[in-house]
Amino acid sequence: DAGWAAAHVRDEPTTVLEPQTAVDVRVTEQLKTAKRIHSPTDGVYLYDLGQNMVGHVRLTLKGEPGRTVKVRHGEVLNPDGTLYTANLRSAKATDRYTFATDEPETFEPSFTFHGFRYVEISGVDEAPAAEDLVGVVVGTDGDLTSTLDTNSDLVDQLHRNIVWGMRGNFLSIPTDTPARDERMGWTGDINVFARTAVYNMDAQSFLTKWLQDLRDTQRPDGSLPGVAPVVPGRFDGGYESAGWMDAGVHVPWTLWQAYGDTEVIRENYETMKRYVDFLDADSTGHIRSAGGYLDWLNLDDQTPADVLDTAFVAKSTREFAQMAAAIGRDDDAAAYQRRHEAIRSAYQAAFIGVDGTVKGDSQTSYILTLTNDLVPADRRDAVVDRFVETLKRRDYHLSTGFLGVDGLLPALTQAGRSDIAYRLLQHEDYPSWGYEIGKGASTVWERWNSINPDGSFNDVGMNSFNHYAYGAVGEWMYRTMAGVSAAEPGYRKV
């Protein structure tokens, strides 16, 4: 074409080129489930795919040459039946196509993706047939490795929501929301969800590759960020946040436990060691209290920073000691195990009362204490009683944020109270996983109340309807409900 400019010749790059080691992002499914639901205004046609998905639509349409059709995407509808897009912030979630001929043409964008269930089409004279709209699902093409079928429709739907949420957020990196203008690799989200992910799919190459992104972001002092890869000037903080930074230890530990391959330990060993040493240097008397994101989006039940931070210091130190032993680094294994024991003792002295009350008296305070074996034997029953009391106060409903949700049901099961765990799992009123399903969720929400009981929406600045962190309950569903648990790394013994 005469209007094209000549290519610029540039010097060969001098930086090291890295191979793509994870499985590709591909089209993984095509949803031919669209139903036309109504026209909110003249010339505007709305369709429901029946599933909150990630990807794009393929449309076959007919129009006049030069005429442009507009396609908008959204996760839910407003109460008046129009497309809800306020939660997308600056993301337009809009595609446009200009007809070249007056014959039927097929439009399918190639260089974008959206998070959506509903599709709004305008710019055509009549409503396209529903069968001419296909939802093209895109994501990292890791093999799904598990299914879960129960006698509860609600539990089965929750499992589907967890899997669809994972599929929608695993796109080259583990993102936090595919719909709004963010799509960052938040470390806290994958820290709590990794154990569920390795049940759901073959996540080894995907998470191994992401750990390289995380290693690249480590600061000289050993701290790790809230997102990886870091986005300078926008998402470049979180270098103090417990539960986020700890993904640098817990994700390698999870991969080792799931797949039995110690190479992930070797690849990340120095990064993990520097990080655990940073935690020690950032503590006083083995107590750390840096703050940060804390138990994100808890329901008016915040956990004190020193309790939360120190629990994660203990956890990361213990897991690092275990991994050191697994690759024959015996001196490190012994040294970090001794450090863990000192942290555990300091935690008990500072935070656990003689009556079993854990400082803060939040659900997550007890969850972290119990699941990380930080309870002295002579106070365990009392701690369990206090934990159960926090649930009784809320009529046996949860109040945890991101950093407590993965341990909520496991803590109850370890305490011999699986009866309460199953009760929490099967609630249908607010707040619960079942509440979301009752509001039409087909993925896991960012908030327990992304849609409030009165039908209104929560804060538009942070209100994703596809956010996998609270789907971390999936690990308990596989481990406890289905009884699938690795007694040794790589399932050498179950």
N, C-alpha and C positions, 0 to 999 in steps of 0.2 A: 504494500500500500504506500502510495507516494507521501502520505501524511505521517508516516512513521519516522521517528528519529533513529539515527544510527546508534548501535550499541557502544557503550563506553568500555574501553579496554583497561583493566586494572591489574595491578601486581598480584601475584599469587599470595593467598593468605599465609601469614607466618604463624598463626595460632595452631594449636594441636586440634586436629579434627577427631571427634569422638564418634564411634559407631552408635547406631540406634539398637540398643540391646533388648528393649521390651517388644512385646507383640504390637502389631500395628493397630492404629485406629481405622476401623472399617465400618461399612454397613453391616450390621449384625442381624437385622430383622426388618420386615416390611409389614406395617399394620394396615390391613385393608378393612378397617373397622369404622370408618367415618360415618357419622349420621348427621344429616342436616337437622338442626334443632329449631331455629327461627331466624327471622330477620329483625334485628333490633331497630333498624331504620330502613327507609326505602333505599334499595340498591346495595345494601350491606347484608351479607349472608354468613351465618355462623354455623360451624361444624364441630362436632365432638368426636374425638378419636377414642374416648373411653379409657385412656391411659395417659398419665403424665409421662412424657417421653423426652428424649433428647435426640436431635437430628434436624431434619427439615421435611418439607412436604414435596411430593411430586404431583403436579397438577396438569391435567390435560384440558385445555380450554380452546374456545374459538372466539375471535374478536376481529375488530377492524385493524388494518395495518396502521401502526403509529399510536394505537391506543395502549394505555398502561393499566395493568391490573395490579392492585396492591394486596399483599397477603400479610396479615398481622397475627401474632402468636401470643397466647397467654395461658397461665396455669389454671386459673379459676375464673368464674364469672362474678360480676357485681350483682348485688341483690336485684337490680332492675333488668338483669339478663344480658347486659353489655359485657364486653371483654375487659377483664381487670388487668391493668398493666402498671398501676402505680408502684407496685413493689419491684419493678424492674429498674427503678431509678433512671439513669440516663440511657439505658439500653433501649433501642427502638424496637427490636424484635420484629422488624418489618422487611419484607422482600418485595421487589417490584419487577415486573416483567412487561416489556413492550412487544406487542405483536408485530411480526414481520409480514404475515400474510393473512388472508381471510379464511385459511384452512385450519383445522384443529392442530394445535401446537402443544408440546409437552415442555413444561418448565420445571427444572430441578436445579436449585443452587448447588454449587460445588465447594465454595470456600467460606461457609459459615455453618453454625449450628445454633439451635434455639432449644430452650426448655419449655415445653408446652403440652397441653392437652387439647386446647381449643384453638380453632383456626378461623379467622375472620377474612372474608374475601370481598373486595369491592372493585369497581371499575369495569364490570361486565353487565350486560343487559338483563341477563337472567341467571338464576342460581345454577352453578355447576352441579352436575350429578354427583352424589356422594361417592359412587364407585370410581369417579375420576380423580379423587383425592386419596393419596397414599401417604401414610406416615413412614418416613424412611429413618429407621433407628440407627444411630451412629455411636460408637464407643470403642474402647480398647477391647480387642477381640480375644479375651481370655476365655478358656473353656469353663462353662458352668459345671461344677462338679458335684452338686448336691441338690436334692429335692426334699421337701418336707410336707407330708400330708397327714392331717390329724382329723379328729371327729368334730373340730370346731371351725366353722366358717370364718369366724373372726380371726382366729390364730392363723389359719391358712392365708387369709388376706394380708395379715401383718407380714407374714413371711414373703409374700409376693411384693409387698411394698418395699421391704428391705432390699430385696434383690434388684428391683427396678431402680431404687434410689442409688444403689451401688453402680449399676450399669450406666446410669445417667451422669454420674460424677467421675467415673474412671475414664478420662479422656487424656491419655498420655501422662497426666499427673492426677493425683487424687484431689479433685476440686471440692469446693464447699457449696456451690450452687451453679447450675448451668444456665439459669435464666437471666439473672440480673448482670449488671456491669462489674463483675468481680472475678469469679472463676479462678480463685487462687488455691494453691496447694497448702491449705491450712494444716499445720502439724498437729494441733489438738484433736481435730476431727478424726484423722487417720490413726492417731494414737489410741483412741478408744474403740475404733471400728476395725482395726487390723485383724483381730482374732476372729471376728465374724467374716471378714473378707476371705480369709484362707479356708473357711468352710464352704463359702458360696462358690468360689471359683479358683482356678489355678492362677494365683496372684503372684507367684514367685518372681517371674521376670519383670512384671509391672512394678512391684514394690522395690525390687533390687535396683532397678533403674532410677526410681525416685530417690532412693537413698544416696545415690551419687549427687543428685540435685541438692539434697540436704547437706552432704559433706562439703559441697562447694560454698555453702553459706556460713560455715562455722567461723566465728571470730577468733582472733589470736588468744583471747582469754579462755576459749573453750565453749563459750555460750552458743546456743543455737536459736534460730529465729521462730517467729510465729507462722511464717509461710515459706515454702520452698517450691520453686525458685523464688528468690527475693525480687520484688519489683521496686527498684529505687525510687524514692520520692512519693510512693503511694502505699505500698505494703512492705515496709522494711523494718518493722519493730518486733516486739514480742520476745526480745532476747533475755527477758527475765521470767517469763511465764511458765510456772510449773504445770505439767500436764501437756503443754505444747512442746516445749523443748525436749521432753523425755521421749518423744517419738524417735529420737536419734538412738536410743537404747532399746526401747520396747518393740519397735518394728523389726529390727534385726533379731531380737530374741523370739518374736512371734514366728518369723520365717524359719528360724532354726528349729523351733518346736514342731512346726507344721510339716516341714519337708526333710528335716534331718541333715541338711547340708551345712557344714560348718564354714564353707567358703564365705558366706555372708558375714560371719563373725570376723574372719580375717580381713575382709575388705573394709570393714567399719571399725576395726579394733582401736586404732589410734584416735579416731574421732570420738568414739565412746569413752575412751580413757581420759582424754582431755576434758570431755564434758563432765564426767563424774568428778574429776578433780576440781573443775570449776565450781560444781555444787558444794564441794567440801570447803573450798576457799571462800565461798559466798555465805557460809554458815558460821554461827557463833555457838560454840559448845554443842555442835551437831544439830543446831536448830536453825532453819532457814526461814526468812520471812520477807520475800521480795515483792509479793503481790502480783500484778499483771492481770491476766484475764480471769483468774480464779475459776470458780465453778459456773461457767458461762451459762446465762439464761436460766438459772435456778428460779424457783417460784418463791420468792421472799424467804429464802432459807439459805443464806450465804454461809459458807464455811470460812473460818478465820484463815488468813494467809499463812500464818506460821504452821497451823495444823496441816493444811493442804500441801504447802511447799515441802515440809519435812517428810510427810508420807511419801511423796514422790522421790525425794532424795533417797529414802530407804529402799524404795522399790527399784530404782535405777541402779543403785549400788549393788543390791542383791543379784539382780539379773546380770549385771556386768561380771560379777564374781563367778556366777554359774557359767557364763560363756567363756571366761578365761580358763576355767577348768576344762571345758569341753575341747579346747585346742591345745591343751598341755602347758598353758602358762601358769604353772602351779604357784609360783611366788606371788604373782598378781592375784590369783584366786584366793589365796590365804589372806593376803593383806586386805583385799577389799571385803572379804567376808568378815574379818575382824572389825573393819570400819562399819559395816552394816550392823553388826551386833552393838557397837557403841551408839549408833544412830537410834537403833531400836530402844535401847535403854534410856537414852535422852528423851525420846518421844514419850515413853511411858511415864517418866518422871514429870515431864512438863505438861502433859495433856490429859492423862487418864486419872480421874479421881478414884478414891477408894470405893465409892458407891457405883463405879462403872460409867459415870458421866464423862464423855469426851468433850473437850473444850469446843464451844460453839453449839453443841447439842443439835447440830443439823444432821439430816439423813446422810449427807455425804461424809461428814466427820466420822460417823460410825462405819460407813461402807469402806472407806479407805483404811480405817484401823483394822477392821476384820479381814478384808480380802488380802491385805499385805502382812498379815500375821504379826501385828504390832501389839497384840494384847497379851499381858502376862496371864499365865494359866489360872492363877487364883482370882482373877477379875473377869474372866471370859464370860461366865454366865451373867454377871451383872451388866457388862457391856451389851450383851445381846438383849437383855431386858430393857435397857435404856433405848436401844435401837428400835425395838418393837414399839416402845412408847411413842417415838417420833412418828411412827406410822399411825398409831391409834389416834393421835391428836388430829390427824387429817382424815379420819374415817378410812384408814388403810388406803390412802392415795399417796402417790409419789410427789416429791418436791425437788428432785435433783436437777442439776444442770448437766452440762456435757461431761464433767469429770466424775460424776457419780453414777451416771446411768448404766455404764457397762458393768459395774459391780453390784448394782442394787439387788437383782434376783440371785446372783451367785452368793452374796453375803447372807441372804436369808436361807439359802439351801445349806451353806456351810454351817449355819447356826441351828440346823434342824427344823427350820420353819418354811419348808417348801410350800406348805399350805397357804401361807401369806403370799409367797412368790406367785403361785398360780392365781390367786385372787387378784393381785395387781395386774397380771398379764391379761386377765379376762374382763377387767372393768370396761364399761362402755361410756361412762360419764367422765366429765372433766375433773382432773387432768389424767389422761391415760392414752395409751396407743389406740385403744378401741374408740376413744372419743374422736380422734382424727378420722378413723375409718367411717364412723357414723356421719361425719361431715363430708364424706365423699373422697377421702384421700386415696390415691393409688400409688403414692410414694410417701416417704417419711418427711414430716415437716421440720423446719428449723426451730420453731417454738412449739411448746405444748398447746399454745393458744394462738396459732397463726390466724385462725378464725375463732373469735370469741363465742361464748355460749349464746349471746344475743344475735349472732350472725354478722357482726361487724368485724373488720379486719384489724390486725395489730399494726404496730408502727411500720409504715411503708418503707422506712429506711433500712429495715432488716427483717424481712418476712418472706423467706423462701418456702416454697411448698415441695422442694426436692432437695433434702439436706440429710445426709445419711447418719449423722452422729448418734441420734437417738435410736437408730436401728442397731446399735451395738448390743441390744438385747438378743440378737440372733445367735450369738455365741452360746448363751445359756440355753436357748431352745434346742440347739444341736447337742450340746454337752449333757444337759440334764433331761430334757424331754425325750430326745432320741437315744441318749446313752452313748453317743459317739465321742470318745475322749482318748487322747494319746497319753499313755502312761510313760512313754519314752519318746524322745524326739524322732520325728519321721514316722510315727505309728509303728515303730518296731515292736512295741508292746501296747495293747489297747485294754 
